[in-house]
Structures are given as structure tokens and as C-alpha cells.
Amino acid sequence: MQRENNSSLSSAASPRVRHRKRSNEAIPEPSKANGGKLLVDDRNKYKSMWIRTYSTVWMIGGFALIVYMGHLYITAMVVVIQIFMAKELFNLLRKAHEDRHLPGFRLLNWHFFVTAMLFVYGRLLSQPLVNTITSDKFLYQFVSSLIKYHMAICYFSYIAGFIWFILTLKKKMYKYQFGQYAWTHMILIVVFTQSSFTVANIFEGIFWFLLPASLIIINDIFAYIFGFFFGRTPLIKLSPKKTWEGFIGASVTTIISAFVLANILGRFQWLTCPRKDLSTGWLQCDPGPLFKPEYYTLPGWISQWFTWKEISVLPVQWHALCLGLFASIIAPFGGFFASGFKRAFKIKDFGDSIPGHGGITDRMDCQMVMAVFAYIYLQSFVAREDITVEMTLDQILTNFSFEEQQSLLIKLGQILQDRVAYS
């Protein structure tokens, strides 16, 4: 009887055990998965390839549609991605047993998330918002007041959450609660650091968002393709299926793609013009020197073989090479970091929202690193080269009051008169 009872108990508990193993599935080692063979020798690779390809096509199609719709829709996409990333990361260290004894504790995490969103986007979109509603005096005064007290509002919202957390502390659960508090803040730093730079790039011109993001996608796709067909040499222990063949093949492809893609994207004004408000219309502007083609005469021996005698190159293409180099060599380490992180917690993916790819966070690991670099590179090496008279006047008209504009005009006139007199 005891054996029968034990067997019945084990059979009743087996579904729960299997479910728990599935949710904490560890990434297989090369020595354990497929007899130590790499992806190139995996018999089931074609099935996973088709699932991954199907999801990739849908993601690229949806991404292209959103980019075509403009700045606001791209920003909305970034917000949705943030929410999914936060949800996946919040659930990573969540313990249902403890949460049952802490009603409203998960709501506190989202309170901090909304506060961080209000702080980040309030700082980024305050000026475009003012430019959008300047025609309405009441809305202008209301929005101006919100912007003036923006930091105070965010601070007191955070303090409210801080007090909420302290008042919900319970005996024998301090360690779990403080661990979740620290984990929540780390998630906010990771998620909003990436998104703030991404949104800043979008409003500098969709080009500066689309090109870096596309390079990461291209690198990821071709690393998979080259590793799929030619991968033999393991690259890093954290990612057993990553190979040197895939890494090198993707790097060369990404750098070439960066140079070519920058030439294509740089010829559309609605991609290169910065957005100064929150409207959805198409943009027209002076493209600036970076997006005006320069012509180079080809050597005679090349023109003998081809009909081309000269080629046109946009100056921004040389900057694109730097972005491509970073996307192919440095950005993949964001993926390696994520792989190590998942191994530490013995999970295969951060989620399962994208068939064949895992969760949203699994697709954004390299994008986070790339977005920060693209913003820093843009502000450090590009922004100073791309200043035009139109952009300077736009800044003056946007940020200076009428009295300040008059004062600037008088001082500028005096400076020009003095220069004429001395010359």
C-alpha cells in the first residue's frame, strides 16, 4: 500500500515537476545537446530555422510599417517594447509563494516603472510637445507649468512609492522585499537607459535610429546563416551555438551593409530631417552637408571593365562604417552578456512571446548596447559637422523669447558692423 501511495503521489506531482523543469530550462551544453555537435550538425536545425525565419519575416515587416508611419509611431513602439521587457524581467525573480503574502507588491513595481517613464519621456519630449501646442494659449500655459514642475512631480511620485514600500514591509520577508526593490531599480536603469537614447536618436532623425537598429538585425541574421551552414569552430562558451565562422561572416556582411544602406536611407528627407514637434506629417528640410552627395572619379582601369566613370558617396557613409564596425564586433557582447545572465538563472529565454526567438528581451540585448553608442557617436562626432543655418535659426526661434531674439539681433548687428569697420 505504501508503494502504491508513493507511486500515486509521484504521478500526481509529476506534471508540476515537469512544468517547473520547463520553466527553468537551462541552456544545453555542447557536450550534452546533440552529442556535442554544433548547430551545423543538428538534425532538428531545419525545423527551428523555419520557425525562426517565419517570425523574423513578420517582425521585419511590422518594423518597416511602423518606421514608415513616422516618429510618433516609432516612439510608441519603443514604449511597448519597454513594457514587455519590464514584464519579462519582473517575472524573472518573482516567487509566487511570497507574492501571495504581499498583496499589491507587484503593483508597486509598475508604479516605479510609470514614474521612470514620466521622468525620461518628460525630459525628452518636453520641447517637441511645446512646439506642437504653441497655437493654443491655454494648453501652452498648462504644458509649460507641467514642464516647469516636471522634476518635482517625478520626485514626489517616487517618494510615494518609497513610502509605500516601507509601509508594506513584513517580518520574515524583508530579504525578498529588499531584493525585489533592488531588482526593480536595476531593471529600470537597464530598460530606460536604452530607451532614452533610442528616442533621442529618433527625434534627431529616423536615420539615426533606423540605421543602427537595422545593422543589429543584419548582423544577427547573417551570424545565424553563416553559423547554420558553415559553423564549426566554437566562439564563446557562454553561447555554445555561436561560431567564429558566423561571427566573421556576419561582421563582413554588416560593415558592407552599413556603407550601402547609409547611401540608400540618406537620400530620403523624411528619414534624415530632425523632428521638432509631435506632429505626424512628412518632413522637408535642408539635408545638411552629411547627406549631400560627393562625386569621386574612378580610376581608368575600373572604367575599362565597368560603365561607371564616377560614383556618388554621401559623407554620412563614412560614419556608417564606424557604426557597422561597432555593430559587428562590440554589440554582440550584449548578447553574450545576456547569455551569461540566463545561464546564471538557469533559463533558456527571457520569455516566449516570439516563436523561435524567445522573449522581447532576447531580441533587444544587442540593441541596447548599439542605441547608446549611436547616440554618443552622433553627439560626439556628427552633430557638430551637421549644423546648418536653418537648424541654428530653428533653435533660436524655438528656445529664445521674443525679447531675447531682439537682443540677439542687435548684438549680432553690432558684431557685424565692427567686423566691417576693421576690415
ABEGO torsion letter per residue (X at the ends): XAAAAAAAAAAAAAAAAAAAAAAABBBBBAAABGGGBBAAABAAAAAAAAAAAAAAAAAAAAAAAAAAAEAAAAAAAAAAAAAAAAAAAAAAABBAAAAAABBGAAAAAAAAAAAAAAAAAAAAAAAAAAAAAAABAAAAAAAAAAAAAAAAAAAAAAAAAAAAAAAABBBGAAAAAAAAAAAAAAAAAAAAAAAAAAAAAAAAEAAAAAAAAAAAAAAAAAAAAAAAAABABBABAABAABBAAAAAAAAAAAAAAAAAAAAAAAABAAAABBBABABABBBBBBAEAAABBBBBBBBAAAAAABABABBBBBAAAAAAAAAAAAAAAAAAAAAAAAAAAAAAAGBABABAABBGAEBAAAAAAAAAAAAAAAAAAAAAAAAAAABBAAAAAAAAAAABBAAAAAAAAAAAAAAAAAAAAAX
